[in-house]
Structures are given as C-alpha cells and as structure tokens.
Amino acid sequence: MTEAAKPLFRHALLVIRQAEQLQSVSESLFNQQEPELTIYHDITLSVTVIRRVDSELRQQFPDTQIHWLHRGKQEGIDALLNGKVDLSIVMNSARAMVPPKGIAFINLGFMAFNFYTACNSPLQSLPLVTLNELQSEQQYMLENYANAGLGETLRMSARNSMISNMDVLLGLLQDSGWALLPLHIAESGEYRCRLKRLEVDFLNHVGRWGYALLYCQQGETGPVKTAAIKAVKRQFRVLLAEE
C-alpha cells in the first residue's frame, strides 16, 4: 500500500465501522430496545454487583447506554413516579418495606453488616465490647441509613456524626470511632487490612438489613429493563451465597 493510499484506507475503515454501528442501532430500534437505561442505587450497593450486572447488559445490548447513579431512597421513588429513572436499588427497613402506590418492589435479600474500627483503635484491645463502651465512643453513620428508615435503630452513641460519602466515612474511621458497615465493603480487599471487626457482647451473629429493587408499575417494560431486573436478582443471589 502506498503512503498516499494509507489515509484513504483508514477513512474507509472508519466508514465501515460507522455503517456497522448504524445497522446495529437500527436493529435495536426495530426490536424496541431501549437506547438508555438509568439505575439509581444505594451508596452501600456492592460494586461487584454493579460490575456484574453492567457486564451482562452490555454484552446483550451493546447499543444501550447504562447509567448508574447514586441516589437516596426517596429520590429514587420520586424519579420513578416522574419517569426519570428505570430502576432503583435501595436499602430498606422492615417498617418501610412497602413502597407507595404505583411502585412495585422485589425483595433482593438481606446483606450482612457488622461493627468496625481502624485496626489500631483502642476498642480493639478489649476482648469483648459492651454497648455502654460503644455509646461513649464516636460513631460514624452513613446518611443513607437515616434515609432508609434505620437512623433511630442504628444510632447508638451520643457522639454521632452523619456522613454522606462512603470514602469520607472510611477515612475518618482511620483516625477514631466506630461504624456499622456492610461486610462486602469493610472486608473487601481494599479495606481488609485497614479495618477490623469489633467483637461485641450484644450481637450473636452479623446484623442484616434488606435491599429492594423498585420499578414503576405503569408503562411498558422493554427488553433491556427486563434483562436488568433478572440480572440484579441473580447477582444478589450470587453475592449472598458468597458471604
């Protein structure tokens, strides 16, 4: 190939790729495949679940753009009712399990939570920590616990700080205090060497709180949304089996 022909060859390849993409998009529209799917999710949702669901959907529907946005439970319900989001994965309390009219839900299961501090926390020197001892120490609590209706249940210390960002909470925990965190975050490879589980005398096993998948009952459910619902349910079953 001559030097003069090389730019033309590259341009021809680009045109071919664009034509293939156009054909793929046209087939997707013909099959009523949604061009976009937006999923709101709780801040504590496992990144592993997100990655696995996202991978499944992108393999099945390469022309659909998948959006994962962190939002609170009420924001998710409002967005579903207003048609701004397709699915919302929320943390749920038993008292607030049933969503408002027009919203359907699927109970995804109950994930494990436990008490954690930094590895060098003075609390770790105690063989067994009492509730009174926790109440006298700094507690960090994620804002979404309150949004899910768990705020009063999980607030144990008078010295309680509400934190909206998981990375900020985990950073503060390195300096002082304790927090109730999901096992899939606190015992992940990233934090396993920085956080340590507390042994407490009032908890016989790990605590568990539920997650639910919310979606609007009205309107049609396209193939991407249908596949996403199935994938989320399947990946939660896998994650629970791995605990």
C-alpha positions as CSV (number, residue, x, y, z in Angstrom):
1,M,0.0,0.0,0.0
2,T,1.4,3.4,-0.9
3,E,1.7,6.2,1.5
4,A,-0.9,8.2,-0.4
5,A,-3.4,5.3,0.0
6,K,-3.0,4.8,3.8
7,P,-5.2,7.8,4.8
8,L,-7.9,6.7,2.4
9,F,-7.7,3.2,3.8
10,R,-8.1,4.4,7.4
11,H,-11.0,6.6,6.3
12,A,-12.7,3.6,4.6
13,L,-12.3,1.5,7.8
14,L,-13.9,4.3,9.8
15,V,-16.8,4.5,7.3
16,I,-17.3,0.7,7.6
17,R,-17.4,0.8,11.4
18,Q,-19.9,3.7,11.4
19,A,-22.1,1.7,8.9
20,E,-21.9,-1.3,11.2
21,Q,-22.9,0.8,14.2
22,L,-25.7,2.4,12.3
23,Q,-27.0,-1.0,11.3
24,S,-26.8,-2.3,14.9
25,V,-28.6,0.8,16.2
26,S,-31.3,0.4,13.6
27,E,-31.8,-3.3,14.5
28,S,-32.1,-2.3,18.2
29,L,-34.8,0.3,17.4
30,F,-36.6,-2.2,15.3
31,N,-36.6,-4.7,18.2
32,Q,-37.9,-1.9,20.6
33,Q,-34.6,-2.0,22.6
34,E,-34.2,1.0,24.9
35,P,-31.4,3.3,23.9
36,E,-30.7,4.1,27.6
37,L,-31.3,2.6,31.0
38,T,-30.8,4.5,34.2
39,I,-30.4,2.8,37.5
40,Y,-30.3,4.6,40.9
41,H,-28.6,2.8,43.7
42,D,-27.8,3.0,47.4
43,I,-24.3,4.1,48.4
44,T,-23.7,0.7,50.1
45,L,-24.6,-1.4,47.0
46,S,-21.7,-3.8,46.2
47,V,-19.5,-2.6,43.3
48,T,-19.2,-6.3,42.4
49,V,-23.0,-6.5,41.8
50,I,-22.9,-3.3,39.7
51,R,-20.0,-4.6,37.6
52,R,-21.5,-8.0,37.0
53,V,-24.9,-6.6,36.1
54,D,-23.4,-3.9,33.8
55,S,-21.2,-6.5,32.1
56,E,-24.2,-8.8,31.4
57,L,-26.3,-6.0,30.0
58,R,-23.6,-4.6,27.8
59,Q,-22.9,-8.0,26.3
60,Q,-26.6,-8.5,25.5
61,F,-27.4,-4.9,24.5
62,P,-24.2,-3.2,23.2
63,D,-26.1,-0.2,21.8
64,T,-27.8,0.7,25.1
65,Q,-26.1,3.1,27.4
66,I,-26.3,2.1,31.0
67,H,-26.2,4.8,33.7
68,W,-25.5,4.0,37.4
69,L,-26.3,7.0,39.7
70,H,-26.0,7.1,43.5
71,R,-29.3,8.5,44.9
72,G,-31.2,8.2,48.2
73,K,-34.4,6.1,48.6
74,Q,-36.9,8.9,48.4
75,E,-35.1,10.4,45.4
76,G,-35.4,7.1,43.7
77,I,-39.1,6.8,44.4
78,D,-39.8,10.4,43.2
79,A,-37.8,9.8,40.0
80,L,-39.6,6.5,39.3
81,L,-43.0,8.2,39.6
82,N,-41.8,11.1,37.4
83,G,-40.5,8.7,34.7
84,K,-36.9,9.9,35.1
85,V,-35.3,6.6,36.1
86,D,-36.0,3.0,35.2
87,L,-34.9,1.1,38.3
88,S,-33.8,2.0,41.8
89,I,-31.9,-0.3,44.2
90,V,-32.5,0.8,47.8
91,M,-31.6,-0.2,51.3
92,N,-34.8,-0.9,53.2
93,S,-36.1,-1.2,56.8
94,A,-38.8,-3.7,57.7
95,R,-41.1,-0.8,58.7
96,A,-40.7,0.9,55.3
97,M,-40.8,-2.2,53.0
98,V,-44.0,-1.4,51.1
99,P,-43.4,1.5,48.6
100,P,-46.1,4.0,47.6
101,K,-48.9,3.3,45.1
102,G,-47.6,2.9,41.6
103,I,-44.2,1.5,42.6
104,A,-43.5,-2.3,42.6
105,F,-40.7,-3.8,44.6
106,I,-38.7,-7.0,44.7
107,N,-37.0,-8.0,48.0
108,L,-33.4,-8.8,46.9
109,G,-32.3,-10.2,50.2
110,F,-30.6,-9.2,53.5
111,M,-27.0,-8.3,53.4
112,A,-24.6,-8.8,56.4
113,F,-23.4,-5.8,58.5
114,N,-21.1,-5.6,61.5
115,F,-19.2,-3.2,63.7
116,Y,-15.8,-2.0,62.6
117,T,-13.0,0.3,63.7
118,A,-9.5,1.0,62.5
119,C,-7.1,-1.8,63.2
120,N,-5.2,0.3,65.8
121,S,-8.4,1.5,67.6
122,P,-8.2,1.3,71.5
123,L,-11.5,-0.6,71.3
124,Q,-9.7,-3.5,69.6
125,S,-7.7,-4.0,72.9
126,L,-10.9,-5.1,74.6
127,P,-11.8,-8.8,74.4
128,L,-15.5,-8.0,74.2
129,V,-17.0,-4.6,73.7
130,T,-20.2,-3.7,75.5
131,L,-23.0,-1.4,74.4
132,N,-22.0,1.1,77.1
133,E,-18.5,1.3,75.7
134,L,-19.8,1.9,72.2
135,Q,-22.1,4.6,73.5
136,S,-19.1,6.5,74.9
137,E,-17.1,6.5,71.7
138,Q,-17.5,8.4,68.4
139,Q,-19.9,6.8,66.0
140,Y,-19.9,7.5,62.2
141,M,-23.1,6.7,60.4
142,L,-24.0,6.9,56.7
143,E,-26.7,9.3,55.9
144,N,-28.5,6.7,53.8
145,Y,-29.2,4.7,56.9
146,A,-31.5,7.5,58.0
147,N,-33.0,7.8,54.5
148,A,-33.8,4.1,54.6
149,G,-35.7,4.5,57.9
150,L,-32.9,2.9,60.0
151,G,-31.5,6.1,61.6
152,E,-33.0,5.7,65.1
153,T,-32.4,2.0,65.2
154,L,-28.7,2.3,64.4
155,R,-27.9,5.5,66.3
156,M,-26.2,4.2,69.5
157,S,-23.8,6.9,70.6
158,A,-24.5,10.4,71.8
159,R,-21.4,11.3,69.8
160,N,-22.8,10.6,66.4
161,S,-21.7,12.1,63.1
162,M,-23.7,11.7,59.9
163,I,-21.6,11.2,56.8
164,S,-23.0,11.1,53.2
165,N,-19.9,9.8,51.4
166,M,-18.6,6.3,52.0
167,D,-14.9,7.2,51.2
168,V,-15.1,10.1,53.8
169,L,-16.5,7.8,56.4
170,L,-13.9,5.2,55.9
171,G,-11.2,7.9,56.0
172,L,-12.5,9.3,59.3
173,L,-12.7,5.9,60.7
174,Q,-8.9,5.5,60.4
175,D,-8.5,8.3,63.0
176,S,-11.1,7.5,65.6
177,G,-14.5,6.0,66.4
178,W,-16.5,3.1,65.0
179,A,-19.1,2.4,62.4
180,L,-21.7,-0.2,61.3
181,L,-20.7,-1.3,57.8
182,P,-21.7,-3.9,55.2
183,L,-19.3,-6.9,55.2
184,H,-18.8,-6.7,51.4
185,I,-17.2,-3.2,51.8
186,A,-15.4,-3.4,55.2
187,E,-13.9,-6.9,54.4
188,S,-13.1,-6.2,50.7
189,G,-9.5,-6.4,49.5
190,E,-9.3,-2.7,49.6
191,Y,-10.1,-2.3,53.3
192,R,-9.4,-5.7,54.9
193,C,-6.0,-4.5,56.1
194,R,-7.3,-1.1,57.3
195,L,-10.5,-2.1,59.2
196,K,-11.1,-4.7,61.8
197,R,-14.4,-6.2,63.0
198,L,-15.3,-5.5,66.7
199,E,-16.4,-8.3,68.9
200,V,-19.5,-7.1,70.8
201,D,-21.3,-8.8,73.6
202,F,-24.8,-7.9,72.4
203,L,-24.6,-9.4,68.9
204,N,-24.6,-13.2,68.5
205,H,-24.1,-13.0,64.7
206,V,-23.9,-10.4,62.0
207,G,-26.7,-7.9,61.6
208,R,-28.7,-8.0,58.4
209,W,-30.6,-5.3,56.6
210,G,-32.6,-5.6,53.4
211,Y,-32.3,-4.3,49.9
212,A,-35.1,-3.9,47.4
213,L,-35.4,-3.3,43.7
214,L,-38.0,-0.7,42.9
215,Y,-39.6,0.0,39.5
216,C,-42.7,1.7,38.1
217,Q,-45.8,-0.5,37.6
218,Q,-47.1,1.7,34.8
219,G,-45.9,1.7,31.2
220,E,-44.2,-1.0,29.1
221,T,-41.1,-2.9,30.2
222,G,-38.6,-3.1,27.3
223,P,-36.1,-6.0,26.8
224,V,-33.2,-4.1,28.5
225,K,-35.2,-3.3,31.6
226,T,-36.5,-6.9,31.8
227,A,-32.9,-8.2,31.5
228,A,-31.7,-5.8,34.1
229,I,-34.3,-6.9,36.7
230,K,-33.3,-10.5,36.1
231,A,-29.6,-9.7,36.3
232,V,-29.9,-7.8,39.5
233,K,-31.9,-10.6,41.2
234,R,-29.4,-13.2,40.0
235,Q,-26.3,-11.2,41.1
236,F,-27.8,-10.6,44.6
237,R,-28.3,-14.4,45.0
238,V,-24.7,-14.9,44.0
239,L,-23.4,-12.3,46.4
240,L,-25.5,-13.7,49.3
241,A,-24.2,-17.2,48.5
242,E,-20.6,-15.9,48.7
243,E,-20.9,-14.4,52.2
